[in-house]
Amino acid sequence: MMARDPLSAQFAREVFPAAVTVAAVHDSAFRLSPQPLRGSHIHDIIWLARDDKEATGVRAPSDVHVFDWVDVRRADHFVADRVYSRLRRTAPVLSPIANALIGGCYTEMSRYLLHRGNRKLDTGKVLVTDRMHPHVLAALRSQPCVLLPDRYGKNRAVFEYSSRNYSSVHWADTPQEALEVARQLVRDPAGRPLGAANARGERGADKLGGATPEIRLNRLG
C-alpha cells in the first residue's frame, strides 16, 4: 500500500494487518512533467477554496479574485465512463472490454482536467488555496502558491513531505496570513516571504527526495 505522506503511512500501518506493506511516496500528481506558465494573468491573487466536508469554513478576502476548480462532469468522456462502469456491473463477462474503455475515458478526463486547470491558473499571478491538487499543479508550473489547511490535516502533511521542497510553494495557517504572504509574492515572486509560516527551517531546492526520486521536477530560474 502506498500513502502520500508519512503520517498517512503510519496510520495505515496501525489499521491494516502486519502482512500489508505500507510505503510513503509522494502524491502521483508530482510525477507529471513541468507544466507551462503563461504570463497573461489578469489578477494579482486568485483564491480557490473548498466548499465540501474537507473545508475549514474560511472565506476569501474581498479584494482577491475567487474562482471554482474544473468540473470533470463537463468533460466529454464523463458520461461514457458512467455507461461503461454500469456495463461492467451488469454484465461481468464484458469486464475486460469495459475496463479498457473506462481506462481510455480516465485518460481523456485527466487530460481535460490538466488543460483546463492550467488555463484557470493562468488568470492569476499568485494562487491561494486549500485544495491539494491545484496547489500541486501550481508547483509544477513554478507559480507562486500559498497553501492553507484543510479540515483533516492532509494539506499540512503533504506540504511537509513534498511541496515544501518547491521554492514557489508557501504555507499559511490562516487566510489573513495567506493574504499577507500572497501580497509579498505579487511584489517579489521569487522571494521568500518573511511570515512565521515560512521561517521553519531550510526549504528545499525544487527537488523531492524519498521513495520516488525519479519524479521530474521544475527548477526556478
Number of C-alpha atoms within 10 A of each C-alpha: 12 14 17 18 22 18 16 18 19 14 12 18 17 10 10 12 9 9 7 11 12 18 18 19 20 24 19 10 14 20 15 14 13 17 18 14 17 15 10 10 17 12 15 17 23 25 22 19 21 18 11 9 10 15 15 16 13 15 12 19 12 7 9 15 17 16 12 11 15 18 11 14 10 12 17 13 19 16 13 14 20 13 13 20 16 13 17 18 12 11 10 12 11 13 17 11 13 21 16 11 15 22 12 14 21 14 11 16 20 14 13 19 17 17 13 16 18 20 16 17 25 23 19 24 23 27 27 31 25 26 20 21 15 24 27 24 21 26 26 26 23 25 27 26 31 27 27 25 24 21 13 12 11 18 22 22 17 20 22 14 21 23 30 24 20 25 22 26 24 27 25 24 14 14 20 13 17 24 20 16 25 26 16 18 24 17 10 12 18 16 13 17 18 11 16 12 15 17 12 8 6 9 16 14 14 20 17 21 14 11 11 15 13 10 17 15 20 17 16 12 5
